[in-house]
Amino acid sequence: MTVSVGKRKQQWPPLPFIVCCVFAAVVTVGVLGVRAQRALAQQTPSAMGQEAEEAVGDETTHLYFADRNARFLSGEQRVFPPPSHAAERIRQIVEALIHGPTGSLLPTVPESATLRSVFLLDGGTAVVDLDGSIRKAHWGGVHAERLTVYAIVNSITLNMESVETVRILIDGGEATTLAGHWDIRKPLRADLLLIR
């Protein structure tokens, strides 16, 4: 078949040539697909199981407690099972802080404190609701209160990419301070200057 374009005539490839090219392309795609399926089938079940274990295995988290001089926060590694959702990870972190350190660091949250609830707001703010007993049990002082607040804030925000700030409530409501000193009315970001 010829097509007239201006003064020049252009010749199109014959129909059998086009059919052969399409057939070759289909065969090539089919062969590559079969090879990919064979490669997946040859993967050993133990190797596949190992990959699945790594995907859902335990996760290492750094919790922040006071150093031996109670001046700074230091990280202590903990391993938690994978959470089913972000709020569960927040709960794991705060409850571990309440239980205290396992090594030589000092506790930052009174052991008698009770976690009422946790949730995650759109925009990356974690909300931690503690009961009022934390006020009575807290050892007091501006710096000690600051360490308590940022042990919670840093432990959550530095271990969870989805959390940027932490809001601390007392007995389900907004509180001016945790125990009389450190302002917690607004969501707080991590304070890296406290970590040593």
Residue pairs with C-beta under 8 A, 6 or more apart in sequence:
1 11
1 12
2 9
2 10
2 11
2 12
3 9
3 10
3 12
56 82
57 82
58 79
58 80
58 81
58 82
59 79
59 80
59 81
59 82
60 77
60 78
60 79
61 77
61 78
61 79
61 80
61 92
61 93
61 155
61 159
62 75
62 76
62 77
62 78
62 155
62 158
62 159
63 75
63 76
63 77
63 78
63 93
63 96
63 97
63 101
63 151
63 155
64 73
64 74
64 75
64 76
64 97
64 108
64 150
64 151
64 154
64 155
64 158
64 195
65 73
65 74
65 76
65 97
65 100
65 101
65 105
65 106
65 107
65 108
65 151
66 72
66 73
66 74
66 105
66 106
66 107
66 108
66 147
66 151
67 73
67 74
67 105
67 106
67 196
68 104
68 105
68 106
70 106
70 143
70 144
70 147
71 143
71 196
72 194
72 195
72 196
73 108
73 147
73 150
73 151
73 154
73 194
73 195
73 196
74 105
74 195
74 196
75 195
76 101
76 102
76 103
76 105
78 96
78 102
80 89
80 92
80 96
83 89
83 92
86 120
86 126
86 160
86 162
86 163
87 118
87 119
87 120
89 159
89 160
90 118
90 119
90 120
90 126
90 128
90 156
90 160
90 163
91 115
91 118
93 155
93 156
93 159
94 109
94 115
94 118
94 128
94 152
94 155
94 156
95 115
97 108
97 109
97 151
97 152
97 155
98 109
98 110
98 111
98 113
98 114
98 115
99 111
100 107
100 109
100 111
101 107
108 147
108 148
108 151
108 152
109 134
109 148
109 151
109 152
110 133
110 134
110 137
110 138
110 139
111 137
112 133
112 134
112 137
113 130
113 131
113 133
113 134
113 137
114 130
114 131
114 133
114 134
115 128
115 129
115 130
115 131
116 129
116 130
116 131
116 171
116 172
117 127
117 129
117 172
118 126
118 127
118 128
118 129
119 126
119 127
120 126
120 127
120 162
120 163
121 127
121 167
123 164
124 162
124 163
124 164
124 165
125 163
125 164
125 165
125 166
125 167
125 187
126 156
126 157
126 160
126 163
126 165
126 166
126 167
127 166
127 167
127 169
128 152
128 156
128 166
128 167
128 168
128 169
129 168
129 169
129 170
129 171
129 172
130 168
130 169
130 170
130 171
131 170
131 171
132 170
132 171
134 170
134 178
134 179
135 170
135 178
135 179
135 180
138 144
138 145
138 148
138 178
138 179
140 179
140 180
140 181
141 181
142 181
142 182
145 177
145 178
145 179
145 180
145 181
145 182
146 181
146 182
146 194
147 194
148 178
148 179
148 182
149 168
149 178
149 182
149 184
149 188
150 188
150 190
150 191
150 194
152 166
152 168
153 165
153 166
153 168
153 188
153 189
153 190
153 191
154 190
154 191
154 192
154 194
154 195
156 163
156 166
157 163
157 164
157 165
157 166
157 189
157 190
158 190
164 189
165 187
165 188
165 189
166 187
166 188
167 184
167 186
167 187
167 188
168 175
168 178
168 184
168 188
169 175
170 178
174 185
175 184
175 185
176 183
176 184
176 185
177 183
177 184
178 184
